[in-house]
Amino acid sequence: MIRRRPLLSVFLLLLAGLLLLAWQNRVHLAAFPGIVGAYSAKE
């Protein structure tokens, strides 16, 4: 697979890495809209 489609393999690896990061930071990402709302309300 890697020999035939190097670009697709790199893209899939990057996507998997991003999903892993998002899963590890899901608590912070879930709190993000509340932070933005509080900040804009303060302004």
N, C-alpha and C positions, 0 to 999 in steps of 0.2 A: 504493500500500500504506500509506504513512504517513498519507495523507488519510483513508482508510477506517478504519484500526485504529491510532489513536495509542498506545493502551495496550500493545498487542501489540508494536509497534515499539520502544517504550521498554524493555519487558521483554526483548526479544531483544537489544537493545544492551547492557543490563546483564549479561545472561548471557554475551554474547561478551566483554565486558570482564573478567568474573570468570574465564572460561576462559583468557584471555590472561595474566592475573596469575598464575593457578595454574600455567600452563605455564612462565612465566618463573621462578617460585620453586619448581619441582618438586624440585630438589635439597634445598632447605631443608625442604619439606613431607615429603619421604621420610625425612629425619633426625628429624623431630619425634617419632614414637613412641619412638624410642631415647632421646631426651632425657627424655621423660616417664618412661620406665621407669627410667632411671638416677637421676632425681630422687626418685622414689618409693622406690627401693631405699635411697637415702641417708638418707631420713627415718626 
